[in-house]
Amino acid sequence: MKIRLLFIVGTFLILNFVGCARSPRTPVTMNKADSALFRMVENRIQEKQQLQKLLLQLERSNSLQLISRYRPLIKKYSKRYGFDYRLIIAQIIQESGFKMHARSRVGARGLMQIMPGTARELSRELDIEYIMLRPRENIAAGIYHLYKQYRYFPDAPREDRLKLALASYNSGAGRVFDAQDIARYYKQPANKWETVKPYLAMLKKSDWQLHLQVWPTGRPPHGYFYGYEETIGYVENIWSMFKIYRKIL
């Protein structure tokens, strides 16, 4: 396969070179199989160039240096809870851009943007202090908190389970549970992210007619939800970065 691939690419380049010396230029023709193989090579070259460009952007933005600084901690706690450490790197970049003193408009703080109430809960469970102030504690608590969300979806396939956990980390598990209820009402798979995702947008007060059909109380058990675009974007961005980081980190 490799020999054939090299032969095709080499032949293509030689014929193009020879063709350039002719007037008029003679078109190069290939059969369908060879043409598809050549397109595959072109796509791989383009992908490699794009990855190199992204890696250069990371270096220029100082993100690569920050990733290197915290990588041992991220690897340690990712391994403890069964995550690919590059998923956590993608999550931290999404959450804080690796700025330890980052603070959101709602009060979340640290590399993994943990809310004060969540920090107090995690502090009791893990018996650690200074979750909001120290990188080590913030990383340990954040990954553990993601693990807690992950455990809420034991019947989901691995990839969907991770995406549902990320959505839960961002919006709160209750929002995801309510969206799953709507999926079940429509007889759709409740453990598939692509199925559950659009139902996050149906937890608004204006969807009250649907709510009357789904819940006896006529409203989502965990309240109305308007941050669905942020949550969906959060999951999609992290997953896109994760797929890239698996290739360059």
C-alpha positions in Angstrom: 0.0 0.0 0.0 2.8 2.4 1.0 4.9 1.5 -2.1 1.9 2.1 -4.3 1.1 5.4 -2.7 4.7 6.6 -3.1 4.6 5.4 -6.8 1.3 7.3 -7.5 2.5 10.5 -5.8 5.9 10.3 -7.5 4.4 9.6 -10.9 2.0 12.5 -10.4 4.8 14.9 -9.6 7.0 13.7 -12.5 4.2 13.9 -15.0 3.4 17.4 -13.8 7.0 18.4 -14.1 7.3 17.0 -17.6 4.0 18.5 -18.5 5.2 22.0 -17.5 7.9 21.7 -20.1 5.5 20.9 -22.9 3.4 23.2 -24.9 0.5 22.8 -24.8 0.4 21.1 -21.4 -0.7 17.4 -21.5 -3.3 16.7 -18.8 -2.5 13.9 -16.4 -5.2 11.3 -16.0 -5.6 8.7 -13.2 -8.1 6.0 -12.6 -10.7 6.4 -9.9 -8.9 4.4 -7.3 -5.6 6.2 -7.8 -7.4 9.6 -7.9 -9.1 8.9 -4.6 -5.8 7.8 -3.1 -4.2 11.0 -4.2 -7.0 13.1 -2.7 -6.5 11.3 0.5 -2.8 12.2 0.5 -3.6 15.8 -0.3 -6.1 15.9 2.6 -3.5 14.4 5.0 -0.9 17.0 4.0 -3.4 19.8 4.5 -4.4 18.4 7.9 -0.8 18.2 8.9 -0.2 21.8 7.8 -3.3 23.0 9.8 -2.1 21.1 12.9 1.3 22.7 12.6 -0.3 26.1 12.3 -2.4 25.5 15.4 0.6 24.3 17.4 2.5 27.5 16.3 -0.5 29.5 17.5 -0.4 27.8 20.9 3.3 28.6 21.2 2.8 32.2 20.3 -0.1 32.7 22.7 1.9 31.2 25.6 -0.7 28.5 26.0 1.8 25.8 25.3 4.0 27.0 28.1 1.0 27.0 30.5 -0.1 23.6 29.4 3.4 22.3 30.1 3.4 23.8 33.5 0.2 22.2 34.6 0.4 19.0 32.5 1.8 16.7 35.3 -1.1 17.7 37.6 -3.7 17.3 34.9 -2.3 13.9 33.9 -2.3 12.7 37.5 -5.9 13.5 38.3 -7.1 12.6 34.8 -5.7 9.2 35.2 -7.2 8.8 38.7 -10.7 9.5 37.3 -10.4 7.8 33.9 -10.2 10.7 31.6 -7.9 11.5 28.7 -5.8 14.4 30.0 -6.1 16.2 26.7 -9.9 16.5 27.2 -9.2 18.3 30.5 -6.7 20.6 28.8 -9.4 21.5 26.3 -11.9 22.0 29.1 -9.5 24.3 31.0 -8.8 26.4 27.9 -12.5 26.7 27.3 -13.1 27.6 31.0 -10.3 30.0 31.8 -7.7 30.0 29.1 -5.3 28.6 31.8 -5.6 31.9 33.8 -5.6 30.8 37.5 -7.1 34.0 38.7 -9.9 34.0 36.1 -13.3 34.9 37.5 -16.6 34.7 35.7 -19.5 37.2 36.0 -21.4 34.7 38.2 -18.5 34.1 40.6 -16.8 30.9 39.2 -13.1 31.0 39.8 -9.8 29.3 39.0 -8.5 27.2 36.1 -11.6 25.1 36.0 -14.1 27.9 37.0 -15.6 26.3 40.0 -18.6 28.0 41.7 -18.3 28.9 45.4 -21.1 26.6 46.4 -19.6 23.7 44.4 -16.2 24.5 45.9 -17.5 24.1 49.4 -19.2 20.8 48.6 -16.1 19.5 46.9 -13.9 20.7 49.7 -15.9 18.5 52.2 -15.9 15.5 49.9 -12.2 15.6 49.0 -11.0 17.1 52.4 -9.0 19.8 50.6 -9.0 23.6 51.1 -8.2 26.6 48.9 -10.0 25.1 45.9 -10.6 28.6 44.6 -7.0 29.9 45.2 -4.5 27.1 44.4 -4.0 25.5 41.0 -3.4 22.0 42.3 -6.6 22.0 44.4 -8.6 23.7 41.6 -7.5 21.0 39.1 -8.1 18.1 41.5 -11.5 19.4 42.4 -12.5 20.3 38.9 -11.7 16.9 37.4 -13.4 15.1 40.3 -16.5 17.3 39.7 -16.5 16.3 36.0 -16.2 12.7 37.2 -19.3 13.1 39.4 -21.2 14.4 36.3 -19.9 11.5 34.3 -21.3 9.0 36.8 -24.8 10.4 36.2 -24.9 8.8 32.8 -23.8 5.1 33.2 -25.9 3.8 30.3 -24.5 6.2 27.7 -21.8 5.2 25.1 -18.4 6.5 26.1 -18.3 9.6 23.8 -21.9 10.5 24.6 -21.3 10.0 28.3 -18.3 12.4 28.2 -20.3 15.0 26.3 -23.3 14.7 28.6 -20.9 15.1 31.6 -19.4 18.2 30.0 -22.9 19.7 29.5 -23.8 18.8 33.1 -20.5 20.5 34.3 -21.5 23.7 32.5 -25.2 23.9 33.1 -25.9 21.7 36.0 -27.0 18.1 35.9 -30.6 18.9 36.4 -30.8 20.7 33.0 -29.5 17.7 31.2 -31.9 15.4 33.2 -34.8 17.6 32.1 -33.7 17.5 28.5 -33.5 13.7 28.7 -37.1 13.6 30.0 -38.2 15.5 26.8 -36.2 13.1 24.7 -37.9 10.1 26.3 -41.3 11.8 25.8 -40.5 11.9 22.1 -39.3 8.3 22.3 -35.7 9.3 21.3 -32.5 7.9 22.8 -31.9 9.8 26.1 -28.3 8.8 26.3 -27.1 10.2 23.0 -25.7 13.8 23.1 -26.9 14.6 19.6 -30.4 13.6 20.6 -30.5 15.4 23.9 -28.8 18.6 22.7 -31.7 20.2 20.9 -34.1 19.5 23.9 -31.9 21.8 26.1 -33.5 24.6 24.1 -37.0 23.4 25.0 -36.7 24.2 28.7 -37.9 27.8 28.4 -41.0 29.2 29.9 -42.4 29.7 26.4 -42.4 25.9 26.0 -45.1 25.5 28.6 -47.4 23.6 26.4 -44.8 20.9 25.9 -44.0 20.9 29.6 -47.6 20.1 30.4 -47.3 17.0 28.3 -43.9 15.9 29.9 -44.3 16.7 33.6 -47.3 16.5 35.9 -46.4 19.9 37.4 -46.3 21.5 33.9 -42.7 22.8 34.3 -39.2 21.4 34.2 -38.3 19.9 37.6 -35.0 21.9 37.7 -36.5 25.1 36.5 -36.5 27.0 33.3 -33.3 27.2 31.3 -32.1 29.9 28.9 -28.4 29.2 28.7 -28.7 26.3 26.2 -26.6 28.0 23.5 -23.7 28.5 25.9 -23.9 24.9 27.1 -24.1 23.5 23.5 -21.2 25.7 22.4 -19.3 24.7 25.5 -19.5 21.0 24.7 -18.9 21.4 21.0 -15.9 23.7 21.4 -14.2 21.4 24.0 -14.8 18.3 21.8 -13.3 20.0 18.8 -10.2 21.1 20.7 -9.9 17.7 22.2 -9.8 16.0 18.8 -7.0 18.4 17.8 -5.0 18.1 21.0 -5.0 14.3 20.7 -2.9 14.8 17.5 -0.5 17.5 18.6 0.0 17.1 22.4 
